[in-house]
Amino acid sequence: MGAVGALIAFVDAFLVVGDCQVRLDSGDTRYKGLLFSFPRSSFRGREQFIAASKELGIPSEWHDVHGAPSCPCCGPAYLYPGLEFWLEKEPELGKLMLVDIADYFEHPERHDGMPPAASLCRMVKWVEETGSYKIDRSNFSGPEFEFALSEMGYSPAPGGYVSKLCEDSPSERRKPDGND
């Protein structure tokens, strides 16, 4: 096991395990070792992201994913797949989210935690049977949704998708003492 073990340790330490990076304009991810990098497969919505990124001036640069060492899905880079849903249902919100997420990866020093768009991305899930994203009611919270919109400075247009979601899930307002 000596020579094989040493070879595996070398490959793991110097070639495979390295930084995970995300491309700002597309959400593509890659692992970067010392001697080479290799991409992960793309996901749906990539073309939509690139088109919106060009319109918004988001560069096609690779940036390290912080806080995600050796994570098979590049940790926070999971945010990009949920964007497809919002770009389709409420394009202006989707674009704000794209800017928010790209800024999170481009300038991590500006952020104490995940960007506001992360909450909105977690509220959608991929449904294999329909081949599309939908609101994940198990992760959807009216107050969290409205707070994320507020943090992003987004006011939904009357009659739009987000406006209807806000109407369907009214805030659970509580008195200052926490009682109903």
N, CA, C and O of each residue as an XYZ file, in Angstrom:
720
protein
N       0.819     -1.201      0.000
C       0.000      0.000      0.000
C       0.858      1.258      0.000
O       0.335      2.347     -0.240
N       2.138      1.146      0.258
C       3.001      2.310      0.364
C       3.026      3.185     -0.866
O       2.742      4.379     -0.770
N       3.361      2.626     -2.037
C       3.466      3.421     -3.268
C       2.101      3.912     -3.726
O       1.966      5.063     -4.142
N       1.086      3.052     -3.655
C      -0.265      3.444     -4.069
C      -0.810      4.509     -3.135
O      -1.415      5.481     -3.586
N      -0.604      4.336     -1.853
C      -1.056      5.321     -0.872
C      -0.394      6.667     -1.088
O      -1.045      7.707     -0.994
N       0.905      6.650     -1.378
C       1.632      7.889     -1.633
C       1.118      8.573     -2.891
O       0.981      9.796     -2.923
N       0.832      7.784     -3.933
C       0.299      8.350     -5.177
C      -1.063      8.983     -4.938
O      -1.323     10.087     -5.416
N      -1.935      8.298     -4.206
C      -3.267      8.843     -3.907
C      -3.148     10.121     -3.092
O      -3.851     11.097     -3.355
N      -2.259     10.121     -2.102
C      -2.062     11.318     -1.286
C      -1.556     12.480     -2.135
O      -1.989     13.618     -1.949
N      -0.633     12.199     -3.074
C      -0.114     13.242     -3.954
C      -1.220     13.822     -4.832
O      -1.383     15.039     -4.921
N      -1.970     12.940     -5.473
C      -3.044     13.389     -6.355
C      -4.066     14.197     -5.570
O      -4.511     15.249     -6.029
N      -4.438     13.717     -4.399
C      -5.428     14.405     -3.586
C      -4.918     15.762     -3.119
O      -5.652     16.749     -3.174
N      -3.684     15.824     -2.664
C      -3.154     17.054     -2.097
C      -2.775     18.093     -3.140
O      -2.927     19.290     -2.897
N      -2.286     17.661     -4.295
C      -1.750     18.623     -5.237
C      -2.532     18.794     -6.529
O      -2.419     19.827     -7.189
N      -3.302     17.819     -6.888
C      -3.983     17.915     -8.174
C      -5.487     18.147     -8.052
O      -6.050     18.935     -8.812
N      -6.132     17.488     -7.129
C      -7.585     17.534     -7.063
C      -8.078     18.531     -6.034
O      -8.827     19.448     -6.371
N      -7.673     18.368     -4.792
C      -8.183     19.244     -3.743
C      -7.558     20.616     -3.925
O      -6.335     20.756     -3.930
N      -8.362     21.576     -4.065
C      -7.908     22.941     -4.246
C      -9.078     23.864     -4.048
O     -10.021     23.551     -3.321
N      -9.012     24.980     -4.686
C     -10.076     25.959     -4.552
C     -11.234     25.629     -5.472
O     -11.060     25.086     -6.563
N     -12.391     25.965     -5.008
C     -13.566     25.911     -5.869
C     -13.775     27.336     -6.341
O     -13.666     28.280     -5.559
N     -14.072     27.489     -7.613
C     -14.292     28.817     -8.177
C     -15.620     28.852     -8.902
O     -16.129     27.827     -9.356
N     -16.178     30.062     -9.002
C     -17.428     30.280     -9.718
C     -17.197     31.395    -10.738
O     -16.492     32.366    -10.466
N     -17.798     31.239    -11.904
C     -17.732     32.280    -12.925
C     -18.924     33.197    -12.701
O     -20.068     32.743    -12.692
N     -18.662     34.474    -12.523
C     -19.688     35.429    -12.112
C     -20.877     35.526    -13.065
O     -22.018     35.622    -12.615
N     -20.631     35.502    -14.345
C     -21.710     35.750    -15.299
C     -22.567     34.533    -15.612
O     -23.671     34.677    -16.137
N     -22.075     33.331    -15.297
C     -22.814     32.127    -15.687
C     -23.120     31.183    -14.537
O     -24.000     30.329    -14.652
N     -22.404     31.328    -13.428
C     -22.571     30.392    -12.319
C     -21.819     29.092    -12.520
O     -21.933     28.186    -11.695
N     -21.046     28.975    -13.605
C     -20.237     27.770    -13.818
C     -19.279     27.629    -12.643
O     -18.810     28.622    -12.087
N     -18.996     26.387    -12.274
C     -18.046     26.146    -11.203
C     -16.916     25.260    -11.719
O     -17.078     24.495    -12.670
N     -15.773     25.391    -11.062
C     -14.636     24.533    -11.384
C     -13.816     24.352    -10.125
O     -13.842     25.174     -9.209
N     -13.087     23.250    -10.111
C     -12.140     22.974     -9.043
C     -10.761     23.262     -9.585
O     -10.435     22.871    -10.706
N      -9.954     23.938     -8.806
C      -8.640     24.338     -9.270
C      -7.584     23.737     -8.340
O      -7.470     24.115     -7.174
N      -6.818     22.795     -8.887
C      -5.699     22.219     -8.151
C      -4.428     22.983     -8.489
O      -4.480     24.021     -9.149
N      -3.307     22.480     -8.045
C      -2.044     23.152     -8.330
C      -1.661     23.082     -9.800
O      -1.128     24.046    -10.349
N      -1.928     21.951    -10.440
C      -1.445     21.769    -11.802
C      -2.511     21.953    -12.878
O      -2.169     22.171    -14.041
N      -3.786     21.871    -12.525
C      -4.832     22.047    -13.527
C      -6.161     22.324    -12.838
O      -6.277     22.238    -11.615
N      -7.151     22.654    -13.641
C      -8.496     22.831    -13.099
C      -9.453     22.018    -13.948
O      -9.174     21.726    -15.111
N     -10.576     21.656    -13.365
C     -11.580     20.959    -14.153
C     -12.964     21.491    -13.784
O     -13.263     21.738    -12.616
N     -13.803     21.661    -14.816
C     -15.133     22.234    -14.597
C     -16.125     21.177    -14.129
O     -15.941     19.979    -14.344
N     -17.149     21.646    -13.502
C     -18.313     20.813    -13.209
C     -19.273     21.051    -14.361
O     -19.118     22.012    -15.115
N     -20.243     20.196    -14.498
C     -21.198     20.371    -15.594
C     -22.075     21.584    -15.348
O     -22.331     21.955    -14.202
N     -22.524     22.188    -16.409
C     -23.388     23.369    -16.334
C     -24.796     22.956    -15.933
O     -25.124     21.770    -15.920
N     -25.606     23.916    -15.614
C     -26.984     23.656    -15.240
C     -27.905     24.500    -16.120
O     -27.461     25.383    -16.853
N     -29.189     24.202    -16.023
C     -30.174     24.948    -16.806
C     -30.120     26.432    -16.461
O     -29.818     26.809    -15.329
N     -30.412     27.253    -17.437
C     -30.468     28.692    -17.216
C     -29.176     29.417    -17.513
O     -29.134     30.646    -17.460
N     -28.115     28.681    -17.827
C     -26.813     29.295    -18.057
C     -26.873     30.389    -19.124
O     -26.324     31.475    -18.934
N     -27.536     30.105    -20.237
C     -27.619     31.089    -21.321
C     -28.372     32.338    -20.859
O     -28.031     33.461    -21.230
N     -29.399     32.116    -20.045
C     -30.183     33.223    -19.498
C     -29.299     34.097    -18.600
O     -29.376     35.324    -18.657
N     -28.464     33.467    -17.778
C     -27.583     34.215    -16.888
C     -26.584     35.042    -17.680
O     -26.348     36.209    -17.369
N     -25.999     34.433    -18.705
C     -24.991     35.134    -19.494
C     -25.616     36.342    -20.201
O     -25.016     37.417    -20.229
N     -26.800     36.178    -20.766
C     -27.477     37.296    -21.436
C     -27.776     38.420    -20.439
O     -27.519     39.589    -20.726
N     -28.313     38.071    -19.280
C     -28.624     39.082    -18.265
C     -27.333     39.724    -17.749
O     -27.298     40.931    -17.508
N     -26.280     38.933    -17.580
C     -25.005     39.454    -17.093
C     -24.406     40.459    -18.063
O     -23.865     41.483    -17.646
N     -24.500     40.168    -19.364
C     -23.998     41.119    -20.369
C     -24.752     42.431    -20.264
O     -24.153     43.506    -20.295
N     -26.067     42.340    -20.140
C     -26.905     43.538    -20.017
C     -26.539     44.339    -18.766
O     -26.572     45.569    -18.784
N     -26.191     43.643    -17.679
C     -25.906     44.285    -16.392
C     -24.438     44.640    -16.202
O     -24.084     45.292    -15.220
N     -23.573     44.217    -17.134
C     -22.146     44.513    -17.020
C     -21.402     43.625    -16.038
O     -20.347     44.012    -15.535
N     -21.930     42.445    -15.756
C     -21.253     41.497    -14.861
C     -20.162     40.794    -15.669
O     -20.449     40.211    -16.715
N     -18.922     40.842    -15.196
C     -17.815     40.265    -15.974
C     -17.820     38.736    -15.971
O     -18.382     38.101    -15.079
N     -17.188     38.175    -16.975
C     -17.052     36.713    -17.065
C     -15.732     36.300    -16.418
O     -14.852     35.740    -17.071
N     -15.614     36.586    -15.132
C     -14.402     36.296    -14.372
C     -14.647     35.141    -13.406
O     -15.764     34.909    -12.943
N     -13.557     34.424    -13.119
C     -13.601     33.345    -12.132
C     -13.177     33.904    -10.783
O     -12.201     34.647    -10.686
N     -13.928     33.536     -9.733
C     -13.602     33.972     -8.373
C     -13.712     32.785     -7.427
O     -14.533     31.888     -7.616
N     -12.859     32.804     -6.398
C     -12.897     31.734     -5.403
C     -14.215     31.755     -4.649
O     -14.789     32.813     -4.390
N     -14.681     30.561     -4.303
C     -15.861     30.418     -3.460
C     -15.341     30.292     -2.039
O     -14.708     29.295     -1.692
N     -15.603     31.289     -1.224
C     -15.104     31.297      0.152
C     -16.028     30.499      1.052
O     -17.245     30.493      0.872
N     -15.438     29.837      2.011
C     -16.216     29.072      2.979
C     -16.725     27.754      2.451
O     -17.654     27.183      3.022
N     -16.139     27.246      1.364
C     -16.624     25.990      0.796
C     -15.501     25.029      0.435
O     -15.537     24.439     -0.644
N     -14.495     24.849      1.307
C     -13.422     23.943      0.914
C     -13.921     22.508      0.772
O     -14.674     22.016      1.612
N     -13.506     21.868     -0.265
C     -13.799     20.472     -0.587
C     -15.280     20.119     -0.634
O     -15.641     18.948     -0.515
N     -16.132     21.108     -0.805
C     -17.568     20.836     -0.913
C     -17.875     20.418     -2.340
O     -17.529     21.141     -3.274
N     -18.515     19.268     -2.536
C     -18.752     18.785     -3.894
C     -19.644     19.684     -4.743
O     -19.603     19.605     -5.971
N     -20.436     20.525     -4.121
C     -21.305     21.406     -4.923
C     -20.833     22.846     -4.849
O     -21.587     23.760     -5.182
N     -19.592     23.063     -4.415
C     -19.013     24.399     -4.288
C     -19.818     25.286     -3.350
O     -19.897     26.497     -3.558
N     -20.403     24.706     -2.340
C     -21.060     25.471     -1.289
C     -21.986     26.552     -1.797
O     -23.001     26.246     -2.424
N     -21.661     27.824     -1.539
C     -22.559     28.914     -1.903
C     -22.840     29.049     -3.401
O     -23.772     29.757     -3.785
N     -22.061     28.390     -4.248
C     -22.328     28.490     -5.686
C     -23.667     27.855     -6.057
O     -24.126     27.985     -7.192
N     -24.300     27.160     -5.086
C     -25.629     26.598     -5.348
C     -26.650     27.700     -5.635
O     -27.747     27.412     -6.114
N     -26.310     28.922     -5.356
C     -27.251     30.025     -5.534
C     -27.672     30.224     -6.984
O     -28.815     30.598     -7.249
N     -26.779     29.982     -7.912
C     -27.090     30.250     -9.309
C     -28.265     29.444     -9.864
O     -29.100     30.025    -10.556
N     -28.378     28.147     -9.602
C     -29.511     27.421    -10.190
C     -30.885     27.990     -9.823
O     -31.782     28.001    -10.666
N     -31.070     28.458     -8.597
C     -32.350     29.041     -8.204
C     -32.682     30.339     -8.923
O     -33.844     30.741     -8.992
N     -31.660     30.988     -9.455
C     -31.882     32.249    -10.185
C     -32.728     32.075    -11.435
O     -33.476     32.976    -11.814
N     -32.613     30.930    -12.069
C     -33.363     30.716    -13.316
C     -34.852     30.949    -13.085
O     -35.523     31.584    -13.900
N     -35.356     30.439    -11.983
C     -36.770     30.593    -11.642
C     -37.155     32.063    -11.582
O     -38.149     32.477    -12.178
N     -36.361     32.852    -10.857
C     -36.701     34.266    -10.664
C     -36.516     35.076    -11.934
O     -37.300     35.987    -12.201
N     -35.492     34.763    -12.727
C     -35.321     35.483    -14.001
C     -36.503     35.232    -14.934
O     -36.875     36.094    -15.730
N     -37.082     34.047    -14.824
C     -38.220     33.704    -15.670
C     -39.518     34.320    -15.147
O     -40.288     34.892    -15.919
N     -39.763     34.208    -13.842
C     -41.029     34.651    -13.256
C     -41.099     36.153    -13.018
O     -42.148     36.770    -13.205
N     -39.984     36.733    -12.606
C     -39.941     38.172    -12.287
C     -38.566     38.688    -12.692
O     -37.672     38.814    -11.855
N     -38.398     38.988    -13.990
C     -37.069     39.325    -14.528
C     -36.323     40.441    -13.784
O     -35.113     40.339    -13.581
N     -37.018     41.486    -13.383
C     -36.313     42.581    -12.699
C     -35.744     42.122    -11.358
O     -34.631     42.501    -10.993
N     -36.493     41.321    -10.637
C     -35.989     40.763     -9.378
C     -34.835     39.803     -9.663
O     -33.821     39.835     -8.967
N     -34.979     38.964    -10.664
C     -33.917     38.031    -11.026
C     -32.614     38.747    -11.346
O     -31.538     38.276    -10.979
N     -32.706     39.873    -12.021
C     -31.501     40.644    -12.357
C     -30.864     41.250    -11.106
O     -29.641     41.257    -10.964
N     -31.702     41.759    -10.202
C     -31.165     42.272     -8.934
C     -30.457     41.165     -8.158
O     -29.402     41.380     -7.561
N     -31.058     39.984     -8.182
C     -30.458     38.842     -7.494
C     -29.135     38.443     -8.131
O     -28.179     38.115     -7.429
N     -29.077     38.470     -9.448
C     -27.849     38.124    -10.161
C     -26.733     39.088     -9.776
O     -25.604     38.660     -9.533
N     -27.032     40.373     -9.717
C     -26.047     41.376     -9.308
C     -25.616     41.122     -7.866
O     -24.429     41.194     -7.548
N     -26.586     40.823     -6.992
C     -26.305     40.573     -5.581
C     -25.378     39.370     -5.403
O     -24.420     39.426     -4.632
N     -25.665     38.296     -6.113
C     -24.869     37.076     -5.992
C     -23.483     37.257     -6.610
O     -22.489     36.808     -6.039
N     -23.408     37.907     -7.764
C     -22.104     38.157     -8.390
C     -21.241     39.026     -7.473
O     -20.043     38.780     -7.338
N     -21.841     40.036     -6.846
C     -21.099     40.900     -5.929
C     -20.606     40.108     -4.718
O     -19.509     40.351     -4.215
N     -21.410     39.173     -4.259
C     -21.028     38.326     -3.125
C     -19.745     37.547     -3.430
O     -18.872     37.431     -2.570
N     -19.629     37.019     -4.634
C     -18.423     36.264     -5.000
C     -17.267     37.176     -5.400
O     -16.108     36.860     -5.128
N     -17.569     38.301     -6.042
C     -16.516     39.209     -6.493
C     -15.901     39.991     -5.331
O     -14.698     40.252     -5.328
N     -16.709     40.358     -4.362
C     -16.241     41.181     -3.241
C     -16.678     40.567     -1.905
O     -17.523     41.140     -1.217
N     -16.118     39.419     -1.533
C     -16.559     38.751     -0.301
C     -16.337     39.596      0.958
O     -17.022     39.415      1.965
N     -15.387     40.508      0.890
C     -15.096     41.343      2.064
C     -16.257     42.285      2.405
O     -16.320     42.798      3.522
N     -17.158     42.516      1.475
C     -18.317     43.397      1.713
C     -19.449     42.701      2.463
O     -20.395     43.352      2.907
N     -19.354     41.394      2.603
C     -20.480     40.612      3.131
C     -20.117     39.910      4.432
O     -19.084     39.248      4.531
N     -20.984     40.067      5.427
C     -20.808     39.354      6.698
C     -21.357     37.945      6.622
O     -20.916     37.062      7.358
N     -22.303     37.732      5.750
C     -22.933     36.428      5.583
C     -23.376     36.275      4.145
O     -22.841     36.912      3.238
N     -24.360     35.420      3.956
C     -24.879     35.202      2.599
C     -25.622     36.457      2.133
O     -26.145     37.210      2.956
N     -25.670     36.682      0.822
C     -26.387     37.853      0.311
C     -27.900     37.660      0.458
O     -28.365     36.526      0.578
N     -28.675     38.755      0.451
C     -30.133     38.632      0.564
C     -30.741     37.706     -0.486
O     -31.742     37.040     -0.221
N     -30.148     37.662     -1.665
C     -30.678     36.811     -2.730
C     -30.648     35.326     -2.352
O     -31.405     34.530     -2.907
N     -29.777     34.953     -1.409
C     -29.674     33.546     -1.007
C     -30.997     33.029     -0.442
O     -31.391     31.896     -0.714
N     -31.672     33.855      0.337
C     -32.968     33.436      0.902
C     -33.963     33.121     -0.198
O     -34.716     32.151     -0.110
N     -33.962     33.944     -1.229
C     -34.905     33.737     -2.328
C     -34.547     32.498     -3.142
O     -35.433     31.787     -3.616
N     -33.254     32.239     -3.305
C     -32.829     31.041     -4.043
C     -33.186     29.771     -3.291
O     -33.523     28.758     -3.904
N     -33.114     29.819     -1.965
C     -33.465     28.636     -1.161
C     -34.957     28.335     -1.191
O     -35.376     27.236     -0.827
N     -35.745     29.283     -1.612
C     -37.198     29.106     -1.613
C     -37.714     28.392     -2.856
O     -38.917     28.169     -2.991
N     -36.813     28.034     -3.758
C     -37.232     27.306     -4.962
C     -36.517     25.964     -5.028
O     -35.426     25.799     -4.483
N     -37.147     25.013     -5.700
C     -36.517     23.703     -5.868
C     -36.807     23.184     -7.272
O     -37.789     23.561     -7.911
N     -35.932     22.322     -7.716
C     -36.069     21.681     -9.018
C     -36.998     20.486     -8.867
O     -36.835     19.673     -7.957
N     -37.973     20.385     -9.766
C     -38.905     19.259     -9.750
C     -38.638     18.429    -10.994
O     -38.949     18.842    -12.111
N     -38.065     17.267    -10.788
C     -37.656     16.399    -11.900
C     -38.834     16.025    -12.795
O     -38.702     16.009    -14.018
N     -39.988     15.724    -12.189
C     -41.150     15.271    -12.958
C     -41.632     16.310    -13.969
O     -42.059     15.962    -15.070
N     -41.560     17.584    -13.590
C     -42.037     18.642    -14.488
C     -40.902     19.284    -15.274
O     -41.143     20.009    -16.240
N     -39.662     19.019    -14.862
C     -38.518     19.619    -15.539
C     -38.460     21.124    -15.355
O     -38.077     21.855    -16.268
N     -38.847     21.591    -14.160
C     -38.834     23.031    -13.907
C     -38.676     23.306    -12.414
O     -38.794     22.409    -11.579
N     -38.406     24.568    -12.108
C     -38.327     24.998    -10.721
C     -39.705     25.422    -10.252
O     -40.553     25.816    -11.053
N     -39.923     25.338     -8.943
C     -41.156     25.852     -8.362
C     -40.855     26.299     -6.939
O     -39.822     25.948     -6.368
N     -41.767     27.074     -6.379
C     -41.620     27.501     -4.993
C     -41.673     26.264     -4.103
O     -42.570     25.430     -4.230
N     -40.709     26.158     -3.211
C     -40.652     25.054     -2.256
C     -41.362     25.522     -0.991
O     -40.776     26.231     -0.173
N     -42.596     25.135     -0.834
C     -43.405     25.603      0.300
C     -42.800     25.220      1.648
O     -43.083     25.870      2.654
N     -41.974     24.177      1.684
C     -41.350     23.801      2.957
C     -40.250     24.787      3.356
O     -39.896     24.871      4.532
N     -39.708     25.531      2.394
C     -38.673     26.537      2.673
C     -39.168     27.957      2.478
O     -38.395     28.906      2.609
N     -40.446     28.117      2.166
C     -40.986     29.445      1.885
C     -41.590     30.043      3.140
O     -42.425     29.425      3.801
N     -41.168     31.227      3.454
C     -41.697     31.955      4.603
C     -42.061     33.351      4.138
O     -41.209     34.079      3.626
N     -43.315     33.731      4.311
C     -43.762     35.071      3.909
C     -42.919     36.175      4.502
O     -42.467     37.052      3.766
N     -42.681     36.170      5.837
C     -41.860     37.231      6.421
C     -40.422     37.228      5.913
O     -39.863     38.290      5.638
N     -39.821     36.053      5.786
C     -38.448     35.979      5.272
C     -38.397     36.474      3.826
O     -37.459     37.165      3.428
N     -39.414     36.113      3.051
C     -39.511     36.538      1.655
C     -39.582     38.061      1.574
O     -38.834     38.686      0.822
N     -40.476     38.645      2.346
C     -40.638     40.100      2.320
C     -39.395     40.802      2.848
O     -39.033     41.867      2.347
N     -38.730     40.224      3.853
C     -37.499     40.809      4.380
C     -36.406     40.796      3.308
O     -35.704     41.791      3.126
N     -36.262     39.673      2.600
C     -35.247     39.580      1.538
C     -35.525     40.599      0.439
O     -34.601     41.239     -0.061
N     -36.793     40.754      0.061
C     -37.151     41.758     -0.952
C     -36.777     43.150     -0.466
O     -36.239     43.958     -1.222
N     -37.065     43.422      0.793
C     -36.757     44.723      1.379
C     -35.245     44.969      1.407
O     -34.784     46.061      1.075
N     -34.475     43.946      1.806
C     -33.013     44.067      1.848
C     -32.432     44.360      0.466
O     -31.413     45.039      0.338
N     -33.090     43.842     -0.557
C     -32.615     44.067     -1.924
C     -33.162     45.359     -2.511
O     -32.767     45.759     -3.606
N     -34.068     46.017     -1.791
C     -34.658     47.260     -2.288
C     -35.643     47.026     -3.422
O     -35.809     47.878     -4.294
N     -36.294     45.873     -3.408
C     -37.205     45.527     -4.499
C     -38.657     45.690     -4.073
O     -39.090     45.140     -3.061
N     -39.393     46.450     -4.857
C     -40.836     46.596     -4.663
C     -41.518     45.925     -5.843
O     -41.335     46.348     -6.984
N     -42.308     44.879     -5.583
C     -42.949     44.167     -6.686
C     -43.987     45.016     -7.410
O     -44.705     45.811     -6.804
N     -44.042     44.824     -8.712
C     -45.044     45.519     -9.521
C     -46.418     44.922     -9.214
O     -46.540     43.707     -9.058
N     -47.445     45.755     -9.126
C     -48.792     45.232     -8.873
C     -49.199     44.228     -9.957
O     -49.016     44.464    -11.151
N     -49.750     43.114     -9.504
C     -50.221     42.099    -10.444
C     -49.146     41.141    -10.925
O     -49.451     40.175    -11.624
N     -47.890     41.391    -10.562
C     -46.799     40.514    -10.984
C     -46.717     39.267    -10.125
O     -47.446     39.126     -9.143
N     -45.829     38.369    -10.499
C     -45.670     37.097     -9.796
C     -45.343     37.299     -8.320
O     -45.965     36.684     -7.454
N     -44.365     38.160     -8.034
C     -43.940     38.381     -6.659
C     -45.045     39.057     -5.851
O     -45.256     38.729     -4.684
N     -45.741     39.991     -6.467
C     -46.849     40.659     -5.798
C     -47.913     39.637     -5.381
O     -48.462     39.714     -4.282
N     -48.194     38.690     -6.263
C     -49.178     37.640     -5.949
C     -48.671     36.736     -4.827
O     -49.453     36.311     -3.977
N     -47.368     36.436     -4.817
C     -46.806     35.625     -3.729
C     -46.955     36.345     -2.394
O     -47.276     35.725     -1.380
N     -46.722     37.654     -2.397
C     -46.859     38.425     -1.162
C     -48.303     38.421     -0.679
O     -48.553     38.349      0.524
N     -49.245     38.495     -1.597
C     -50.666     38.452     -1.230
C     -51.045     37.081     -0.697
O     -51.818     36.979      0.256
N     -50.506     36.020     -1.303
C     -50.825     34.652     -0.880
C     -50.207     34.299      0.460
O     -50.718     33.432      1.169
N     -49.113     34.959      0.816
C     -48.407     34.649      2.065
C     -48.227     35.919      2.871
O     -47.122     36.459      2.941
N     -49.304     36.406      3.485
C     -49.181     37.655      4.242
C     -48.194     37.514      5.391
O     -48.012     36.427      5.939
N     -47.569     38.606      5.742
C     -46.611     38.602      6.851
C     -47.295     38.190      8.132
O     -48.456     38.513      8.382
N     -46.550     37.477      8.925
C     -47.046     37.071     10.236
C     -46.600     38.151     11.224
O     -45.598     38.004     11.924
N     -47.352     39.210     11.260
C     -46.982     40.345     12.104
C     -47.312     40.025     13.565
O     -48.373     39.478     13.863
N     -46.395     40.370     14.469
C     -46.580     40.134     15.898
C     -46.458     41.466     16.630
O     -45.825     42.407     16.153
N     -47.071     41.512     17.779
C     -46.956     42.683     18.628
C     -45.541     42.713     19.180
O     -44.869     41.682     19.212
N     -45.068     43.903     19.624
C     -43.702     43.998     20.129
C     -43.361     43.013     21.247
O     -42.203     42.617     21.382
N     -44.357     42.607     22.058
C     -44.066     41.671     23.150
C     -44.015     40.217     22.681
O     -43.744     39.324     23.484
N     -44.271     39.964     21.399
C     -44.187     38.618     20.842
C     -45.496     37.855     20.906
O     -45.573     36.734     20.403
N     -46.531     38.432     21.512
C     -47.828     37.766     21.590
C     -48.662     38.056     20.360
O     -48.461     39.072     19.695
N     -49.591     37.175     20.055
C     -50.491     37.406     18.915
C     -51.557     38.420     19.251
O     -52.398     38.734     18.409
